[in-house]
């Protein structure tokens, strides 16, 4: 799989045709440097249809199959894994499908995913070891990518830190409006439910497990050795009845938003913070604010605002793009669990 020659075209398998997979299929169909050779999904409504045509895009010439084992036998350079998180109905938790990644690696295929297995050596070291061992054993690369955790946190903030001498504190703010979000995991936010009866502690722990890896990576790469990491969760209720398209009625007084603040401390001082908002109907209820804002405090202090990063109409494009554009780095990287920031600079594929 590895080599020093630059490949003119990368052969790609997509596993999982949900929201992110949909965006990735369109991107691949528009680029000459990548070619889709298989698309896998379990949805009966998608099986047998053209992987791009079923979404209204120009046909790509690949029919959707539900046979991942057959797909993994094909000649391919990389598998983009966008399989859903696994839901435990007893605990309500959504966990990453690490076994899917190992299946791909055991088929001797390089693997890129947006599933929350980012910087796993800190957050889930058992899964990190399982994936790293499988990748090294089979001579292939596992590379987690995506928007957040991923490009917006950690990559972009750390790039901005290159402009600053003596970084004192890094704060990354972001969020998303879930009013059009049809993903199954959105139910964890309990939109429309009574906040007094909702398991807030479980949600707080679950969100931290998803996002906090970016705090650890940004801190470690900046040289901060955290002696404490704290998570704060704030709940917001609807000031009036709301009608988010993908959720249904959210009555006045029920949950309509959450703000999570994850912070790493050194000697009691805040050093790296990630503030993330999940809410519905941001166009009607502006608080809590969704601010895509990065501040690097140091010499000098830099403030950057990123507008329209998660647009309502195409909210998953910015998650799919980093995972598609990093294909060359993944294929050419050494075997094992590899991080994007340790690779040559990622550029948009043509």
C-alpha positions as CSV (number, residue, x, y, z in Angstrom):
1,X,0.0,0.0,0.0
2,X,2.8,2.4,0.8
3,X,5.2,3.9,-1.7
4,X,7.1,7.0,-2.6
5,X,5.4,7.5,-6.0
6,X,2.6,10.1,-6.1
7,X,-0.7,8.3,-7.1
8,X,-2.6,10.1,-9.9
9,X,-5.9,8.6,-8.7
10,X,-6.9,7.0,-5.4
11,X,-9.5,4.2,-5.3
12,X,-12.0,4.7,-2.5
13,X,-14.6,2.7,-0.7
14,X,-17.3,4.5,1.3
15,X,-18.9,2.7,4.2
16,X,-21.9,4.5,5.5
17,X,-24.1,6.8,3.3
18,X,-25.6,9.0,5.9
19,X,-25.3,12.8,6.0
20,X,-21.4,12.8,5.9
21,X,-21.3,10.0,3.3
22,X,-23.8,11.8,1.1
23,X,-21.4,14.9,1.0
24,X,-18.4,12.7,0.4
25,X,-20.0,10.9,-2.5
26,X,-20.7,14.2,-4.2
27,X,-17.2,15.5,-3.6
28,X,-15.6,12.3,-5.0
29,X,-17.8,12.4,-8.1
30,X,-16.5,15.9,-8.8
31,X,-12.8,15.1,-8.5
32,X,-10.5,13.4,-10.9
33,X,-7.9,12.4,-8.3
34,X,-10.3,10.0,-6.5
35,X,-12.5,7.2,-7.8
36,X,-15.3,5.5,-5.9
37,X,-15.1,1.7,-6.3
38,X,-17.7,0.6,-3.7
39,X,-20.4,2.1,-1.5
40,X,-21.8,0.2,1.5
41,X,-24.9,0.9,3.6
42,X,-27.5,-1.2,5.4
43,X,-30.5,1.0,4.5
44,X,-32.8,-1.2,2.2
45,X,-34.0,2.0,0.4
46,X,-30.4,2.6,-0.8
47,X,-29.3,-0.9,-1.8
48,X,-28.9,-1.4,-5.5
49,X,-29.2,2.3,-6.3
50,X,-26.4,4.5,-7.7
51,X,-24.4,5.8,-4.8
52,X,-24.6,9.4,-6.0
53,X,-27.8,9.2,-8.0
54,X,-29.9,8.2,-5.0
55,X,-29.1,11.7,-3.5
56,X,-30.0,13.5,-6.7
57,X,-26.4,13.9,-7.8
58,X,-25.1,12.8,-11.3
59,X,-24.6,9.0,-11.3
60,X,-21.2,7.8,-10.3
61,X,-21.5,4.3,-11.7
62,X,-21.3,2.5,-8.4
63,X,-24.3,0.6,-7.0
64,X,-24.9,0.6,-3.2
65,X,-24.3,-2.8,-1.5
66,X,-24.9,-4.1,2.0
67,X,-21.9,-6.5,1.7
68,X,-18.9,-4.9,3.4
69,X,-16.9,-8.1,3.2
70,X,-17.2,-8.3,-0.6
71,X,-16.4,-4.6,-0.9
72,X,-13.3,-5.0,1.2
73,X,-12.0,-7.6,-1.3
74,X,-11.9,-5.0,-4.1
75,X,-8.7,-3.2,-5.0
76,X,-8.9,0.1,-3.0
77,X,-6.4,2.5,-1.5
78,X,-8.6,3.7,1.4
79,X,-11.9,3.2,3.1
80,X,-13.9,6.2,4.3
81,X,-15.9,4.9,7.3
82,X,-19.0,7.0,8.2
83,X,-20.9,4.2,10.0
84,X,-23.3,5.4,12.7
85,X,-22.4,5.5,16.4
86,X,-23.7,2.5,18.2
87,X,-26.6,3.2,20.6
88,X,-27.0,1.4,23.9
89,X,-30.7,1.6,24.8
90,X,-30.0,0.8,28.4
91,X,-27.6,3.6,29.1
92,X,-28.6,5.9,26.2
93,X,-24.9,6.2,25.3
94,X,-23.6,6.5,21.7
95,X,-20.2,4.8,21.3
96,X,-17.8,4.7,18.3
97,X,-17.8,1.6,16.2
98,X,-14.1,0.8,16.6
99,X,-14.7,-2.8,15.5
100,X,-15.6,-1.4,12.0
101,X,-12.3,0.2,11.8
102,X,-10.5,-3.0,12.7
103,X,-12.4,-4.9,10.1
104,X,-11.2,-2.4,7.5
105,X,-7.6,-2.6,8.7
106,X,-7.6,-6.4,8.8
107,X,-8.6,-6.3,5.1
108,X,-5.3,-4.4,4.6
109,X,-7.0,-1.2,3.7
110,X,-6.1,2.3,4.9
111,X,-8.9,3.8,6.9
112,X,-10.1,7.4,7.4
113,X,-13.1,8.1,9.7
114,X,-15.0,11.0,11.2
115,X,-16.3,8.7,14.0
116,X,-15.2,10.1,17.4
117,X,-12.0,8.1,17.8
118,X,-9.9,11.2,17.6
119,X,-6.7,11.4,19.7
120,X,-7.8,8.2,21.3
121,X,-4.5,7.6,23.1
122,X,-5.8,9.9,25.8
123,X,-9.6,9.5,25.8
124,X,-9.9,5.8,25.0
125,X,-6.5,4.2,25.2
126,X,-7.9,0.6,24.9
127,X,-9.5,1.4,21.5
128,X,-6.3,3.3,20.5
129,X,-4.2,0.2,21.2
130,X,-6.7,-2.1,19.4
131,X,-6.7,0.1,16.3
132,X,-3.0,0.8,16.3
133,X,-2.1,-2.8,16.7
134,X,-4.4,-3.9,13.8
135,X,-3.0,-1.2,11.5
136,X,0.6,-2.0,12.2
137,X,0.0,-5.7,11.9
138,X,-1.5,-5.2,8.4
139,X,0.8,-2.5,7.2
140,X,-1.8,0.1,6.7
141,X,-2.8,3.5,8.3
142,X,-5.7,4.6,10.4
143,X,-6.3,8.3,10.4
144,X,-9.2,10.1,12.2
145,X,-10.3,13.3,10.5
146,X,-13.3,15.6,10.2
147,X,-14.4,19.0,11.5
148,X,-14.6,18.8,15.3
149,X,-12.7,17.2,16.6
150,X,-10.5,17.6,13.6
151,X,-10.0,20.5,11.3
152,X,-11.7,23.3,13.3
153,X,-10.4,22.0,16.6
154,X,-7.5,21.1,16.6
155,X,-5.9,21.9,13.2
156,X,-7.0,25.5,12.5
157,X,-6.4,26.9,16.0
158,X,-3.0,25.4,16.1
159,X,-2.1,26.8,12.7
160,X,-3.1,30.2,14.1
161,X,-0.8,29.7,17.1
162,X,2.1,29.7,14.6
163,X,1.5,33.4,14.3
164,X,1.9,34.0,18.0
165,X,4.9,34.1,20.3
166,X,4.3,32.8,23.8
167,X,0.7,31.4,23.7
168,X,-0.9,32.0,27.1
169,X,-4.4,30.7,26.4
170,X,-6.4,29.2,23.5
171,X,-10.1,29.4,23.3
172,X,-12.2,27.8,20.5
173,X,-15.9,28.4,20.3
174,X,-18.3,26.7,17.9
175,X,-21.7,25.1,17.7
176,X,-24.5,23.9,15.5
177,X,-28.2,24.4,15.0
178,X,-29.8,21.0,14.9
179,X,-33.2,22.1,13.7
180,X,-32.7,20.3,10.3
181,X,-30.4,17.5,11.7
182,X,-31.9,14.1,11.0
183,X,-29.1,12.1,12.5
184,X,-30.2,9.5,15.1
185,X,-27.8,10.7,17.7
186,X,-29.5,14.1,18.0
187,X,-32.0,12.5,20.4
188,X,-29.3,12.6,23.1
189,X,-29.9,16.3,23.5
190,X,-33.5,15.8,24.6
191,X,-34.9,18.7,22.7
192,X,-38.5,19.3,23.8
193,X,-38.1,17.4,27.1
194,X,-38.4,18.5,30.7
195,X,-34.9,19.5,31.9
196,X,-35.7,18.4,35.4
197,X,-36.4,14.8,34.2
198,X,-33.5,14.5,31.7
199,X,-30.3,12.7,32.6
200,X,-28.0,15.7,32.4
201,X,-24.9,13.9,33.8
202,X,-25.1,11.3,31.1
203,X,-25.3,13.9,28.4
204,X,-22.4,15.9,29.9
205,X,-20.2,12.8,30.0
206,X,-21.2,11.7,26.5
207,X,-20.5,15.1,24.9
208,X,-17.2,15.3,26.7
209,X,-16.2,11.9,25.4
210,X,-17.0,13.1,21.8
211,X,-15.3,16.6,21.8
212,X,-12.7,16.7,24.6
213,X,-10.0,14.9,22.7
214,X,-9.5,18.2,20.8
215,X,-8.7,19.9,24.1
216,X,-6.1,17.3,24.9
217,X,-4.4,17.5,21.5
218,X,-4.3,21.3,21.4
219,X,-2.9,21.4,24.9
220,X,-0.3,18.7,24.3
221,X,0.9,20.3,21.0
222,X,1.2,23.7,22.8
223,X,3.3,22.1,25.5
224,X,0.7,22.4,28.3
225,X,0.7,19.6,30.8
226,X,-2.8,19.8,32.3
227,X,-3.2,19.1,36.0
228,X,-7.0,19.3,35.7
229,X,-9.6,19.1,32.9
230,X,-13.2,20.2,33.8
231,X,-16.4,20.1,31.9
232,X,-19.3,22.6,32.4
233,X,-22.8,22.0,31.1
234,X,-25.5,24.7,30.8
235,X,-29.1,24.0,29.7
236,X,-31.4,26.5,28.0
237,X,-35.1,26.3,27.7
238,X,-37.4,27.5,25.0
239,X,-38.9,31.0,25.6
240,X,-41.8,30.1,23.5
241,X,-43.1,27.2,21.4
242,X,-40.6,26.3,18.6
243,X,-41.0,24.1,15.6
244,X,-37.6,22.7,14.4
245,X,-38.1,20.7,11.2
246,X,-36.3,17.6,12.2
247,X,-37.4,17.5,15.8
248,X,-41.0,18.5,15.9
249,X,-42.7,20.7,18.6
250,X,-40.4,22.1,21.3
251,X,-42.8,23.6,23.8
252,X,-42.1,26.7,25.9
253,X,-40.0,25.7,29.0
254,X,-38.6,22.5,27.5
255,X,-35.0,22.0,26.5
256,X,-33.9,23.8,23.3
257,X,-30.2,24.3,23.8
258,X,-27.0,23.2,25.6
259,X,-23.6,24.8,26.0
260,X,-20.6,22.7,26.9
261,X,-17.3,24.2,28.1
262,X,-14.3,21.9,28.3
263,X,-11.2,23.4,29.8
264,X,-7.7,22.2,30.5
265,X,-5.9,23.9,33.5
266,X,-2.3,24.3,34.5
267,X,-1.7,25.4,38.1
268,X,-5.3,26.5,38.3
269,X,-5.1,28.7,35.2
270,X,-7.3,28.1,32.1
271,X,-5.0,27.2,29.2
272,X,-7.2,25.5,26.5
273,X,-11.0,25.8,26.3
274,X,-13.4,24.4,23.8
275,X,-16.9,25.9,24.1
276,X,-19.6,24.1,22.0
277,X,-23.3,24.9,21.6
278,X,-26.0,22.4,20.5
279,X,-29.4,24.0,20.0
280,X,-32.4,24.4,17.7
281,X,-34.0,27.4,16.0
282,X,-31.0,29.7,16.3
283,X,-32.7,32.0,13.8
284,X,-35.5,32.6,16.2
285,X,-33.8,32.3,19.6
286,X,-30.3,33.8,19.4
287,X,-29.2,32.6,22.9
288,X,-27.1,30.7,23.6
289,X,-25.1,32.2,20.7
290,X,-23.4,30.0,18.2
291,X,-20.0,31.7,17.8
292,X,-17.4,30.2,15.5
293,X,-14.6,32.1,17.1
294,X,-11.0,31.3,17.9
295,X,-8.9,33.4,20.2
296,X,-5.2,32.9,20.8
297,X,-4.0,35.0,23.7
298,X,-0.3,35.8,23.6
299,X,2.1,38.1,21.9
300,X,0.1,39.3,20.0
301,X,-3.5,38.2,20.8
302,X,-5.3,37.0,17.7
303,X,-9.1,36.8,17.2
304,X,-10.6,35.0,14.2
305,X,-14.2,34.5,13.3
306,X,-15.2,31.8,10.8
307,X,-18.6,32.4,9.3
308,X,-21.1,29.8,7.9
309,X,-18.9,26.9,9.0
310,X,-21.9,24.6,9.6
311,X,-24.5,25.9,7.2
312,X,-28.1,24.6,7.8
313,X,-28.5,23.6,4.1
314,X,-25.2,21.6,3.9
315,X,-24.1,21.2,7.4
316,X,-22.1,18.0,6.9
317,X,-19.9,19.2,3.9
318,X,-17.4,20.7,6.3
319,X,-17.1,17.4,8.1
320,X,-16.7,15.4,4.9
321,X,-14.2,17.7,3.1
322,X,-11.3,17.1,5.5
323,X,-11.8,13.4,5.4
324,X,-11.7,13.3,1.6
325,X,-8.9,15.8,1.2
326,X,-6.6,13.9,3.6
327,X,-6.7,10.7,1.5
328,X,-3.2,11.2,0.0
329,X,-1.6,11.8,3.4
330,X,-3.3,8.7,4.8
331,X,-2.3,6.4,1.9
332,X,1.3,7.6,2.1
333,X,1.7,7.7,5.9
334,X,3.5,5.0,7.8
335,X,1.4,2.1,9.2
336,X,-0.4,2.6,12.5
337,X,-2.7,5.1,14.1
338,X,-1.6,8.4,12.6
339,X,-2.6,12.1,13.2
340,X,-3.3,14.5,10.4
341,X,-1.1,17.2,12.1
342,X,1.9,14.9,11.9
343,X,1.6,14.6,8.1
344,X,2.4,16.9,5.2
345,X,0.0,19.8,4.9
346,X,-3.4,18.8,3.6
347,X,-4.5,20.5,0.4
348,X,-7.9,20.3,-1.4
349,X,-8.0,17.4,-3.9
350,X,-8.6,18.2,-7.6
